[in-house]
Amino acid sequence: MSNIFGKLRNLSRINIFIVFSVIIIMAFSMILAGILFYTKTAEVLSGVYREEIVRELGQVSRNVQDQLAAIDSVYVMLLANTLIRDNLDPTAEGYALFTENERKLEIERQMGYTLVNSYLWAKNLINGVYIFDTEGACASFSAMDAPGIAMSYAHDVTQKLDLTTHELQIRALDGVHDSIYFSRNIFSMNSGNKIATVVVDFNSHEWARLFATGADENWLITLNNADLQWSIGPETYDDGQIAALIDAAENHSGFQETFVQGTEYFIASNKTDAAELTTAVIAPKEYLLRDLSQARSSFLTMYFIIALVSMLFTVLVIVLVTSPIKQMTDYVRAVSRNRADAKRPKGLFKELDEFAEAFNTLLEKQEIYYSDLYEQEVLLKNAEIKALQAQIDPHFLFNVMNTIAWKAEMSGNSEVYEMVISLCEMLQANTLSKDRAFITLKEELDYVRLYIYLQQKRFDGKFSVDFDCQTVPETAQVPRFSIQPLVENAILHGFEPLPDDGRSWLLTVRVKPDGNGIRVWVEDNGTGFPDDFDIDEVKSPQDGEHSRIALKNLNQRLAWIGGAGSSLSISREESKTIVSFWLPGEG
């Protein structure tokens, strides 16, 4: 029995390994994909709903502001009527010429003239308007079927008002569901004393329809201040939930996610200037993310189906692939045992058939391969010896250049001597600092001076140089090759294209403290940069042309070192081109 299991294990271990590997990988991928899908989708949907709720809040707030402005216009229209104002103000001329009943009738007549043409009245938004004088007498203009009851409600509202404020006040009465009351005190223009209170009975259902148009039916919209708590939305909210949600909206302006009585809500709220109303749009998170649960169920179902089909297909592929491999393995094993009856299997995949042919060729040419390998080793050894012989020691190069300089000096050619010595010092400085990203300012300037000296010799004194670097310590650290590319650009692109007509060309190098760092300027009065020059668009040079690729590389290095503030700055002042950069550190 153990032999049977052993043979089965030997025959099927590749298949078993691949099957289990695929199952584990797919299960892990499915779990990970499900988590990522749910998390990312929840994040995206939360963002979408957040924007939607905030946008709806903005619309509600704008609608409320517009409606408050429209309501406030009622007071403006009433007070703009001289007859209404004079019949309310005891200090007005002619006030005493009429009886109280005559004044009331005149006020109501004028209220009718004013309100009948009002947009709010035409749209049935106003149930009635009531003006109470200081004695409690009331003049009214009402569209209610029971105007007496409506007037008594309005009178109840006046008992809860602040009778000293000039601001618009909003009230609601318990048990009165069809009305929201807006009131404003009227003060005499002559004496400054309060002469009346105007109460506008507003149709709450029509008002809610105006500012809640387009809102989802499952969203709760609330308005509240110190005197009013008003809401519109599903009837599933009880008074305790609404009060808790309003408190949460008042305590945090903007968007928030909060738990109230075990349920998570999205809340967007802000406070309007008029009447200090806090408007809020509230929605249960579970309701908003219901699409996510549906998508997750569909996703998991489809994923399980795809995974099952994929595993069945994988098993089929494994059988088709491993069977020819086993045949090929048996053939190779038979060949390794020098069996004369070993036959190459037929009907393999093209790749395995090619492998069998290559294997036979390998057997036939084994001796040749060993000979070639030995010959290659000999050639490689000779190549290594030649490579070692071809290497040039930098010290050998410096010694040769010093010898050339000595020969020039002995021959009395001091100019050649100075140029060779300068070139030698440049190469030596480059070699010694090649492993350092930063060098001292003195080392960089010494290298720049040597470079300028050689260029001046090359251009036969076509330009002069001015250094202004005395206010910065020589020990200040700067990036290696940070000033030389700017000097090279000024000479090759600023001076070289200009004709040698005897004009004075000047190159200026300045280094000075700047804030908590240093600033480097390189100025020239040469040709300058093209008008459409963009340092980020500089490309590698073609054969035989100059390129500003060194400036692009330097700009990237400076940005890595000091951020965007250290990038190259290119400007033009009169006839001068100025290229500068700033480095953090002690100046």
Secondary structure in CASP SS format (residue, H / E / C, confidence):
PFRMAT SS
TARGET T0000
AUTHOR 0000-0000-0000
METHOD secondary structure of the structure
MODEL  1
M C 1.00
S H 1.00
N H 1.00
I H 1.00
F H 1.00
G H 1.00
K H 1.00
L H 1.00
R H 1.00
N H 1.00
L H 1.00
S H 1.00
R H 1.00
I H 1.00
N H 1.00
I H 1.00
F H 1.00
I H 1.00
V H 1.00
F H 1.00
S H 1.00
V H 1.00
I H 1.00
I H 1.00
I H 1.00
M H 1.00
A H 1.00
F H 1.00
S H 1.00
M H 1.00
I H 1.00
L H 1.00
A H 1.00
G H 1.00
I H 1.00
L H 1.00
F H 1.00
Y H 1.00
T H 1.00
K H 1.00
T H 1.00
A H 1.00
E H 1.00
V H 1.00
L H 1.00
S H 1.00
G H 1.00
V H 1.00
Y H 1.00
R H 1.00
E H 1.00
E H 1.00
I H 1.00
V H 1.00
R H 1.00
E H 1.00
L H 1.00
G H 1.00
Q H 1.00
V H 1.00
S H 1.00
R H 1.00
N H 1.00
V H 1.00
Q H 1.00
D H 1.00
Q H 1.00
L H 1.00
A H 1.00
A H 1.00
I H 1.00
D H 1.00
S H 1.00
V H 1.00
Y H 1.00
V H 1.00
M H 1.00
L H 1.00
L H 1.00
A H 1.00
N C 1.00
T H 1.00
L H 1.00
I H 1.00
R H 1.00
D H 1.00
N H 1.00
L H 1.00
D C 1.00
P C 1.00
T C 1.00
A C 1.00
E C 1.00
G C 1.00
Y H 1.00
A H 1.00
L H 1.00
F C 1.00
T C 1.00
E H 1.00
N H 1.00
E H 1.00
R H 1.00
K H 1.00
L H 1.00
E H 1.00
I H 1.00
E H 1.00
R H 1.00
Q H 1.00
M H 1.00
G H 1.00
Y H 1.00
T H 1.00
L H 1.00
V H 1.00
N C 1.00
S C 1.00
Y H 1.00
L H 1.00
W H 1.00
A H 1.00
K C 1.00
N C 1.00
L C 1.00
I E 1.00
N E 1.00
G E 1.00
V E 1.00
Y E 1.00
I E 1.00
F E 1.00
D E 1.00
T C 1.00
E C 1.00
G C 1.00
A C 1.00
C E 1.00
A E 1.00
S E 1.00
F E 1.00
S E 1.00
A C 1.00
M C 1.00
D C 1.00
A C 1.00
P H 1.00
G H 1.00
I H 1.00
A H 1.00
M H 1.00
S H 1.00
Y H 1.00
A H 1.00
H H 1.00
D H 1.00
V H 1.00
T H 1.00
Q C 1.00
K C 1.00
L C 1.00
D C 1.00
L C 1.00
T C 1.00
T C 1.00
H C 1.00
E C 1.00
L C 1.00
Q E 1.00
I E 1.00
R E 1.00
A C 1.00
L C 1.00
D C 1.00
G C 1.00
V C 1.00
H C 1.00
D C 1.00
S E 1.00
I E 1.00
Y E 1.00
F E 1.00
S E 1.00
R E 1.00
N E 1.00
I E 1.00
F E 1.00
S C 1.00
M C 1.00
N C 1.00
S C 1.00
G C 1.00
N C 1.00
K E 1.00
I E 1.00
A E 1.00
T E 1.00
V E 1.00
V E 1.00
V E 1.00
D E 1.00
F E 1.00
N E 1.00
S H 1.00
H H 1.00
E H 1.00
W H 1.00
A H 1.00
R H 1.00
L H 1.00
F H 1.00
A C 1.00
T C 1.00
G C 1.00
A C 1.00
D C 1.00
E C 1.00
N C 1.00
W C 1.00
L E 1.00
I E 1.00
T E 1.00
L E 1.00
N E 1.00
N C 1.00
A C 1.00
D C 1.00
L C 1.00
Q E 1.00
W E 1.00
S E 1.00
I E 1.00
G C 1.00
P C 1.00
E C 1.00
T C 1.00
Y C 1.00
D C 1.00
D H 1.00
G H 1.00
Q H 1.00
I H 1.00
A H 1.00
A H 1.00
L H 1.00
I H 1.00
D H 1.00
A H 1.00
A H 1.00
E H 1.00
N H 1.00
H C 1.00
S C 1.00
G E 1.00
F E 1.00
Q E 1.00
E E 1.00
T E 1.00
F E 1.00
V E 1.00
Q C 1.00
G C 1.00
T E 1.00
E E 1.00
Y E 1.00
F E 1.00
I E 1.00
A E 1.00
S E 1.00
N E 1.00
K E 1.00
T C 1.00
D C 1.00
A H 1.00
A H 1.00
E H 1.00
L C 1.00
T E 1.00
T E 1.00
A E 1.00
V E 1.00
I E 1.00
A E 1.00
P E 1.00
K H 1.00
E H 1.00
Y H 1.00
L H 1.00
L C 1.00
R H 1.00
D H 1.00
L H 1.00
S H 1.00
Q H 1.00
A H 1.00
R H 1.00
S H 1.00
S H 1.00
F H 1.00
L H 1.00
T H 1.00
M H 1.00
Y H 1.00
F H 1.00
I H 1.00
I H 1.00
A H 1.00
L H 1.00
V H 1.00
S H 1.00
M H 1.00
L H 1.00
F H 1.00
T H 1.00
V H 1.00
L H 1.00
V H 1.00
I H 1.00
V H 1.00
L H 1.00
V H 1.00
T H 1.00
S H 1.00
P H 1.00
I H 1.00
K H 1.00
Q H 1.00
M H 1.00
T H 1.00
D H 1.00
Y H 1.00
V H 1.00
R H 1.00
A H 1.00
V H 1.00
S H 1.00
R C 1.00
N C 1.00
R C 1.00
A C 1.00
D C 1.00
A C 1.00
K C 1.00
R C 1.00
P C 1.00
K C 1.00
G C 1.00
L C 1.00
F C 1.00
K H 1.00
E H 1.00
L H 1.00
D H 1.00
E H 1.00
F H 1.00
A H 1.00
E H 1.00
A H 1.00
F H 1.00
N H 1.00
T H 1.00
L H 1.00
L H 1.00
E H 1.00
K C 1.00
Q H 1.00
E H 1.00
I H 1.00
Y H 1.00
Y H 1.00
S H 1.00
D H 1.00
L H 1.00
Y H 1.00
E H 1.00
Q H 1.00
E H 1.00
V H 1.00
L H 1.00
L H 1.00
K H 1.00
N H 1.00
A H 1.00
E H 1.00
I H 1.00
K H 1.00
A H 1.00
L H 1.00
Q H 1.00
A H 1.00
Q C 1.00
I C 1.00
D C 1.00
P H 1.00
H H 1.00
F H 1.00
L H 1.00
F H 1.00
N H 1.00
V H 1.00
M H 1.00
N H 1.00
T H 1.00
I H 1.00
A H 1.00
W H 1.00
K H 1.00
A H 1.00
E H 1.00
M H 1.00
S C 1.00
G C 1.00
N C 1.00
S H 1.00
E H 1.00
V H 1.00
Y H 1.00
E H 1.00
M H 1.00
V H 1.00
I H 1.00
S H 1.00
L H 1.00
C H 1.00
E H 1.00
M H 1.00
L H 1.00
Q H 1.00
A H 1.00
N H 1.00
T H 1.00
L H 1.00
S C 1.00
K C 1.00
D C 1.00
R C 1.00
A C 1.00
F E 1.00
I E 1.00
T E 1.00
L H 1.00
K H 1.00
E H 1.00
E H 1.00
L H 1.00
D H 1.00
Y H 1.00
V H 1.00
R H 1.00
L H 1.00
Y H 1.00
I H 1.00
Y H 1.00
L H 1.00
Q H 1.00
Q H 1.00
K H 1.00
R H 1.00
F C 1.00
D C 1.00
G C 1.00
K C 1.00
F E 1.00
S E 1.00
V E 1.00
D E 1.00
F E 1.00
D E 1.00
C C 1.00
Q C 1.00
T C 1.00
V C 1.00
P C 1.00
E C 1.00
T C 1.00
A C 1.00
Q E 1.00
V E 1.00
P E 1.00
R C 1.00
F C 1.00
S C 1.00
I C 1.00
Q H 1.00
P H 1.00
L H 1.00
V H 1.00
E H 1.00
N H 1.00
A H 1.00
I H 1.00
L H 1.00
H H 1.00
G H 1.00
F H 1.00
E C 1.00
P C 1.00
L C 1.00
P C 1.00
D C 1.00
D C 1.00
G C 1.00
R C 1.00
S C 1.00
W E 1.00
L E 1.00
L E 1.00
T E 1.00
V E 1.00
R E 1.00
V E 1.00
K E 1.00
P E 1.00
D E 1.00
G C 1.00
N C 1.00
G E 1.00
I E 1.00
R E 1.00
V E 1.00
W E 1.00
V E 1.00
E E 1.00
D E 1.00
N C 1.00
G C 1.00
T C 1.00
G C 1.00
F C 1.00
P C 1.00
D C 1.00
D C 1.00
F C 1.00
D C 1.00
I H 1.00
D H 1.00
E H 1.00
V C 1.00
K C 1.00
S C 1.00
P C 1.00
Q C 1.00
D C 1.00
G C 1.00
E C 1.00
H C 1.00
S C 1.00
R C 1.00
I H 1.00
A H 1.00
L H 1.00
K H 1.00
N H 1.00
L H 1.00
N H 1.00
Q H 1.00
R H 1.00
L H 1.00
A H 1.00
W H 1.00
I H 1.00
G H 1.00
G C 1.00
A H 1.00
G H 1.00
S H 1.00
S C 1.00
L C 1.00
S E 1.00
I E 1.00
S E 1.00
R E 1.00
E E 1.00
E C 1.00
S C 1.00
K E 1.00
T E 1.00
I E 1.00
V E 1.00
S E 1.00
F E 1.00
W E 1.00
L E 1.00
P E 1.00
G C 1.00
E C 1.00
G C 1.00
END
